[in-house]
Amino acid sequence: MPKRLVDRSIALNAGNLRGLAHPVRVQILNILAIDGPSTSSGLAERLQVRSGSTSWHLHKLAEHGFIEEIPERGNKRERWWRAIASGYSVNAAEFLDDPELAGPVSTVLLEQMRHEFQRAATFIGEDWPRAWNDAWIFNRWDDLYLTPEKLLRLRNEIWELIRRYREDSDDGDPNARPVAMQIQGFPYLPGTAE
């Protein structure tokens, strides 16, 4: 199991957002943050793209402060890279009114959602012991009627709860596994569900 990164998020701003706003870069950053260090060729194989492409994207991510090279681990032919933080945070509302940044923030958010959906779909197809199958969470509540202020309060309460569980981590327990917690809460227009 890879060593857990320090719980630190990089706040996206107008400068570094453009450096992340490419589907392959979001995928690379997710792999490095979740699974640990890798090489350009290892990432290329995993993402099924050319090594030259991943190398270029790695340099862009490093240039914008998301990842760094691990010089003591590589050699002249093989360079290893690691994520600097456990993730990134973005207040999308800050960017959606700016025509130059609305596209990049949408790219990042859509690719991240695709990644999280794929992780959940992968879990469903795996064979886990009964205790994990009894414990996993997949719920939906469409009967909440909230104001933006109440939704913000709910989000903050959930974040506080997650923070407490993270601080009371069981990562030393041999029965513990990393758990991906995905939470979505957004308004919708009735009659638009597919």
N, C-alpha and C positions, 0 to 999 in steps of 0.2 A: 504494500500500500504506500503511495507517495506521501511524503511528509507534508503536513498541512501548512499552507502559507499563513503568514501573519494576517489576521483579519483587518485588512486595509483596502479601501476602495480608492481608486483614482477617480476624481471628479472630472467628468467630461466638460470641456469648455470649447470655445470657438476654434482654438488652435489644435488641440489634440483630437477633437471629434473628427476632423477631416482625415487625420492619420489612421483612425480606426474604421472609417466608413467604407469598408469593402468586405463583402461576404467572406472571402478567404481569410482576411485579417481577423475578423471576429471569430472564425473557426479556430485559427491558430492560437489566438489568445485564450480561448476557452480550453483548448487541449493543454496548453502550458500551465494554466492556472489550476486545472482540475487533476490532470494526470502527471504533471511534473515536467522536468526538462526534456528537451528533444533536440534532434538535429534537423537541418533542412531536408535531408533525404528521408528521415523517419517521418516527418510531417507530410512530405510529398506522397509517400507511399500510403499513409493513412487517409489523406484527403483525395488521393487519386488525381494529383496534378503534377506538373513538372517540377523538379527540384530547383531549377532556376527561378521559377515563379515563387516558390515558397521562400527562397533566399531573398528575393527582392522585397517580399511582404515582411519578412523578419526584420530587414533593415529599416523599413518604414515604421514598424512598431517600435523598434529601439529608438529611432530618431524622435518619436513622440512620447517617449518615456514609459511605455507599457511593458517592455521586456528588456533583458540585458544578456549579454554574452557571458558564458562561464569559461573564462580563459584557462583555468587550471584543469578543466575536464576535457578540452578538445585538443586537436593538433592542427597542423597546416591544412590537412584535407577535410577534417571534420570539426565543425564548430557547434558547440552546444549552447542552447538558449533556455532561459527561464523567465517566468512571469515575475514582475516586481511586486505585484499586489494580488490579493485573492479575487479581485474583480474591479468593476468600475460602476460608478453611479452617474445617473443623468437625470436632470429635471427637464424632461422633453418640452414642457410648456415654454421654457425659456427660448427654445430654438424654433418652434413650429411657426411663429409669426415672422421669422426671417427667411425670405425666399432662398437665400444662399445656404442656409443651414437646415431647412426643413427636410430636404432630400437626404443629406448625410445622417441626420438623426433617425429618420425613418428606416434607412438601410441598416443601421446598427440595431434598432429595436426589432425589426422584422427578422433579421438573421438570428438574433438572440432568442426570439420566440420559437423560431424553427428548431434551433438547437435544443431548447428545453423540451419542446414537444417530442423530438426524436429520442431524447433521454428517457422520457416517460414511456414512449412506445417500446423502446428496447427493454425496459424493466418488465412490461406486461408480457413480453415474449420469453422471458427468462424463467428458469426453474429455481425458486427460492424456497428455503425451509418454511414450514407452516407458521412459525412464530413471526416471520417477516410478512408473510401473506396476511396474517391476522392484523398486523400493525400498520400497514401502508395506508396512505390517505389519498383519496380521490373523490372529492365532493364538489357539488355545485349548488349554489343558492341563488336563485333568480327572483326571490321574493323580498329582497331588501329594497326599501325605498329610502334613499339617503340624500342629504344635501351634500355639496362638495365639502363642506366643513366637517360633517359627520364621517364621510369617507376618509378624509385626511386623518381624523382622530382614530378611526379603526385601523388605518395603515400604521400609524405611530404605535398603537397598542400592540399590534402584531409584531412589529419590529422589536419592541421592548421584550416581548415574550421570547422571540428567537434569540435575542442577545443573552437572556438569562440561560437558556438551554445551551448556547454556545459556551458560556463561561463555566457551566456545569458539565463539560464534555466528558464522554466516556472513552476517549481515544486511546486510553491505556488498557481497556478491557478487550480481551481477545474475541469476545462475541459482538463487539461494536463494529459497525460499518459506517462509512461516510453516507450521509443521507442528503439527497437533493430536495430542498423544500421550494416548491413553486407556488406562488400566490398571485392571483390576478383579481383585480377589482376595478371595474369600469362601468360607466353608464351605457345603456343600449336603448335603442328604439324598439318598442314592442312591434312584432310583425316582421322583423328583419332576420330572424333566425333561419338558417338553411336547413 
